[in-house]
Amino acid sequence: MPAEPAPRMTAREAIALLTDGTGFTEHRPPPRTLPPDGPLGWAGYDAARERAAERTGEEESVVYGAGVVGDRECVLLSFEFGFLGGSLGQLTGDRLEAAYELALSRRLPLLALVATGGSRMQEGMVALTQLQRVAAASTRLRAAGLPQIAVVRDPT
């Protein structure tokens, strides 16, 4: 009989594994209010977000902040796949862009722990534009000569 697969790590478990108990200081971007059921008015989207928050304890699909990996301070961002499949929406984009800006302002490397199903269909083109925001933030970090490492987690 095949063994049961190991449960997937949460975003915070992945961060804790890498920071080895040395500490992690979570950051959050300024709050933003979305229209009811998101930018497209997708019926049930707010309820789905609430269920995801109750199930995971997270407000969004990305957690980010500063921590120490090995002996190196860095900015970590970690996707929570349990929150709507780790998908990208406008609020996720806010967090990702803020993580890159934190790395840039503190001149720290950025370590991304990626577990995502892609863009959020409930937000349509707004969700797709988050990829452009992340690409632009990545370009700014690269131009500043700061390292960025992406670790692809299960599932991606």
Secondary structure in CASP SS format (residue, H / E / C, confidence):
PFRMAT SS
TARGET T0000
AUTHOR 0000-0000-0000
METHOD secondary structure of the structure
MODEL  1
M C 1.00
P C 1.00
A C 1.00
E C 1.00
P C 1.00
A C 1.00
P C 1.00
R C 1.00
M C 1.00
T C 1.00
A H 1.00
R H 1.00
E H 1.00
A H 1.00
I H 1.00
A H 1.00
L H 1.00
L H 1.00
T H 1.00
D C 1.00
G C 1.00
T C 1.00
G C 1.00
F E 1.00
T E 1.00
E E 1.00
H E 1.00
R C 1.00
P C 1.00
P C 1.00
P C 1.00
R C 1.00
T C 1.00
L C 1.00
P C 1.00
P C 1.00
D C 1.00
G C 1.00
P C 1.00
L C 1.00
G C 1.00
W C 1.00
A C 1.00
G C 1.00
Y H 1.00
D H 1.00
A H 1.00
A H 1.00
R H 1.00
E H 1.00
R H 1.00
A H 1.00
A H 1.00
E H 1.00
R H 1.00
T H 1.00
G C 1.00
E C 1.00
E C 1.00
E C 1.00
S C 1.00
V E 1.00
V E 1.00
Y E 1.00
G E 1.00
A E 1.00
G E 1.00
V E 1.00
V E 1.00
G C 1.00
D C 1.00
R E 1.00
E E 1.00
C E 1.00
V E 1.00
L E 1.00
L E 1.00
S E 1.00
F E 1.00
E C 1.00
F C 1.00
G C 1.00
F C 1.00
L H 1.00
G H 1.00
G H 1.00
S C 1.00
L E 1.00
G C 1.00
Q H 1.00
L H 1.00
T H 1.00
G H 1.00
D H 1.00
R H 1.00
L H 1.00
E H 1.00
A H 1.00
A H 1.00
Y H 1.00
E H 1.00
L H 1.00
A H 1.00
L H 1.00
S H 1.00
R H 1.00
R C 1.00
L C 1.00
P C 1.00
L E 1.00
L E 1.00
A E 1.00
L E 1.00
V E 1.00
A C 1.00
T C 1.00
G C 1.00
G C 1.00
S E 1.00
R C 1.00
M H 1.00
Q H 1.00
E H 1.00
G H 1.00
M H 1.00
V H 1.00
A H 1.00
L H 1.00
T H 1.00
Q H 1.00
L H 1.00
Q H 1.00
R H 1.00
V H 1.00
A H 1.00
A H 1.00
A H 1.00
S H 1.00
T H 1.00
R H 1.00
L H 1.00
R H 1.00
A H 1.00
A C 1.00
G C 1.00
L C 1.00
P C 1.00
Q E 1.00
I E 1.00
A E 1.00
V E 1.00
V E 1.00
R C 1.00
D C 1.00
P C 1.00
T C 1.00
END
